[in-house]
């Protein structure tokens, strides 16, 4: 089998940005696990989805800010990667 040459995009792929919901779940899952150790993963996920849907936009703002920073990081890494192969 003949291997093809790697393309510039395949040699450097930055980690995709996380959404605001993912940042929320990263912090909330740990809290739920400690307070409800008997809950299964699916039940924890369902609980987090319900909490997220009932949160006000003001409560979601810190997570949206983290997501915006992560999108900026991704865009910067992506441009650095492309510039390195030019």
Rosetta blueprint (number, residue, H / E / L):
1 X L
2 X L
3 X L
4 X L
5 X L
6 X L
7 X L
8 X H
9 X H
10 X H
11 X H
12 X L
13 X L
14 X L
15 X L
16 X L
17 X L
18 X L
19 X L
20 X H
21 X H
22 X H
23 X H
24 X H
25 X H
26 X H
27 X H
28 X H
29 X H
30 X H
31 X H
32 X H
33 X H
34 X H
35 X H
36 X L
37 X L
38 X L
39 X L
40 X L
41 X H
42 X H
43 X H
44 X H
45 X H
46 X H
47 X H
48 X H
49 X H
50 X H
51 X H
52 X H
53 X H
54 X H
55 X L
56 X L
57 X H
58 X H
59 X H
60 X H
61 X H
62 X H
63 X H
64 X H
65 X H
66 X H
67 X H
68 X H
69 X H
70 X H
71 X H
72 X H
73 X H
74 X H
75 X H
76 X H
77 X H
78 X H
79 X H
80 X H
81 X H
82 X H
83 X H
84 X H
85 X L
86 X L
